[in-house]
Amino acid sequence: MQATVRTFDPATRSGSVFLDDGTEVPFGAEAFDAGPLRLLRPGQRVNISVDGGLVTYVTLSTFPLPG
């Protein structure tokens, strides 16, 4: 699923994204660390994986999701 970065804190490696319908969804360091990224910028398009309502993986929209 695609989303747009709303916030990202490099110190905690967590933040939030907007889904295309405008819903804000937070993600933790575990989801950020699961992917290959080092930094995110507000407004950047990303791919996310969601399991049980929690974001489990964040990567750039040009990178494939695992599985």
Backbone torsions as a table, in degrees:
resi	resn	phi	psi	omega
1	MET	NA	141.6	179.7
2	GLN	-95.7	152.3	180.0
3	ALA	-153.1	173.5	178.2
4	THR	-122.3	131.5	-179.1
5	VAL	-64.4	127.5	173.7
6	ARG	-94.6	-53.9	-180.0
7	THR	-137.3	154.1	171.6
8	PHE	-153.3	130.1	177.9
9	ASP	-111.1	108.4	-177.4
10	PRO	-64.6	-24.0	179.2
11	ALA	-69.0	-39.7	-179.3
12	THR	-100.6	-9.8	-178.0
13	ARG	57.5	34.4	178.5
14	SER	-131.0	166.8	179.9
15	GLY	-179.8	-150.3	178.6
16	SER	-149.5	158.4	178.3
17	VAL	-129.6	156.9	169.9
18	PHE	-100.5	128.8	170.0
19	LEU	-74.8	167.6	-177.6
20	ASP	-63.6	-20.8	177.5
21	ASP	-88.4	3.8	178.1
22	GLY	93.9	-4.3	178.9
23	THR	-69.8	131.5	176.1
24	GLU	-90.3	130.6	-178.6
25	VAL	-128.1	123.7	178.3
26	PRO	-79.2	156.8	171.5
27	PHE	-138.2	149.0	-179.1
28	GLY	-100.4	178.6	-179.3
29	ALA	-59.6	-32.8	-178.6
30	GLU	-61.5	-41.3	179.6
31	ALA	-68.9	-40.5	178.5
32	PHE	-67.0	-45.1	-178.0
33	ASP	-67.9	-21.3	179.2
34	ALA	-69.0	-23.7	-179.1
35	GLY	-99.0	-179.2	-175.6
36	PRO	-90.6	9.9	-171.2
37	LEU	-83.4	158.4	175.9
38	ARG	-115.6	-21.5	-175.2
39	LEU	-160.7	151.3	173.6
40	LEU	-129.6	150.2	176.9
41	ARG	-118.2	143.2	173.7
42	PRO	-55.2	136.3	-179.5
43	GLY	92.6	-10.4	-178.8
44	GLN	-74.6	138.5	177.2
45	ARG	-83.4	135.8	-179.0
46	VAL	-136.1	161.1	168.1
47	ASN	-101.6	139.1	177.2
48	ILE	-130.5	151.0	169.3
49	SER	-109.0	137.7	-179.6
50	VAL	-123.8	133.9	177.8
51	ASP	-135.8	119.0	-179.8
52	GLY	63.2	30.5	178.9
53	GLY	85.4	-3.1	179.3
54	LEU	-108.8	139.2	175.2
55	VAL	-72.4	126.6	-177.5
56	THR	-111.7	-12.0	-175.9
57	TYR	-157.1	135.8	177.3
58	VAL	-131.1	130.3	175.1
59	THR	-150.0	169.7	177.9
60	LEU	-63.6	153.0	-178.2
61	SER	-65.9	-17.4	178.7
62	THR	-88.8	-7.7	178.7
63	PHE	-98.8	144.8	178.2
64	PRO	-74.4	153.1	172.9
65	LEU	-80.7	151.1	178.4
66	PRO	-67.8	152.4	175.6
67	GLY	80.0	NA	NA
